[in-house]
Structure formats: structure tokens, C-alpha cells
């Protein structure tokens, strides 16, 4: 969701990539709540974070505590930003459609991204 929001909100001002320690496809609930805002992330995937070491990255943003602790060391000149956001999938079960937790996560990300854009453009 963060990649889709940043691409949408910042346009071409940033080159945006999604990576993680356990890359995967986007959860269908994430796709659904982003579509509510007119943002299509259905084809988004994440790469291995190690693929971006020594690639000229300026800013690395982690969005959950486990990612922050597992993120490899980037060169000193790379700015590290951490947003402690709960995983909306946590506690998921088929009987309890947790789309509201995905909406909440999307809205929290929007606030952080607005601040990021304000501070870096």
C-alpha cells in the first residue's frame, strides 16, 4: 500500500520501490482498499531488500517493527525512516472480514506519506 500511495501522492518526485525480508504479492484486501481511492496495486509485488543494497537508494522506509529490526545495514548516507504500523492482517480470520483494519492502515500511511513529501520536496 505504501508504494502505491507514494507513487500516487508524489508523482514522479520519487523513484519508489517495495522490498522486504519476505517479499510477496499484495494481499487482496490491500488491493481492495486502495481501489477505493482509485489506486490500482493489483500488479504490485515486493522484491528482496538485499537487491537494493549499494544501488544508490536515498531513503529506506520500514513500515512495521519486524521489518525495521530485520532490515540490512545500508550505507551511512542512506536515510532510514521507520513508521511503526500494525499489520492489518494480524488476527485475520475468514469469519471476521477485517477490511476496516486495512482502511485504517491505508489512512495512517497517507498521513505519514504527506509528511514525508512535505519534508523531502
Residue pairs with C-beta under 8 A, 6 or more apart in sequence:
1 26
1 30
1 33
1 34
1 41
1 102
1 105
1 106
1 109
2 18
2 61
2 63
2 109
2 113
3 16
3 17
3 18
3 41
3 44
4 34
4 39
4 40
4 41
4 44
5 34
5 39
5 106
5 109
5 110
5 113
6 14
6 16
6 113
6 116
7 14
7 16
8 37
8 39
9 110
9 113
9 114
9 117
10 16
10 113
10 117
10 121
13 117
13 121
14 120
17 47
17 52
18 44
18 45
18 46
18 47
19 46
19 47
19 48
19 49
19 51
19 52
20 46
20 47
20 48
20 49
20 67
21 48
21 49
21 66
21 67
21 70
21 71
23 45
23 46
23 47
23 48
24 45
24 46
25 44
25 45
26 41
26 42
26 44
26 45
27 89
27 102
29 88
29 89
29 98
29 99
29 102
30 41
30 88
30 102
30 106
31 40
31 41
31 42
32 99
32 102
33 99
33 102
33 103
33 106
34 40
34 41
34 106
36 103
37 106
49 71
49 72
50 72
52 60
53 72
53 74
54 75
57 74
57 78
58 78
58 79
59 78
59 79
59 80
59 81
59 120
60 71
60 74
60 78
60 79
60 80
60 81
61 81
61 82
61 83
61 116
62 68
62 71
62 80
62 81
62 82
62 83
63 83
63 85
63 109
64 84
64 85
64 86
64 87
65 84
68 82
68 84
71 80
74 80
81 116
83 108
83 109
83 112
85 105
85 108
85 109
85 112
86 101
86 105
88 98
88 101
88 102
88 104
88 105
89 98
90 101
91 98
92 98
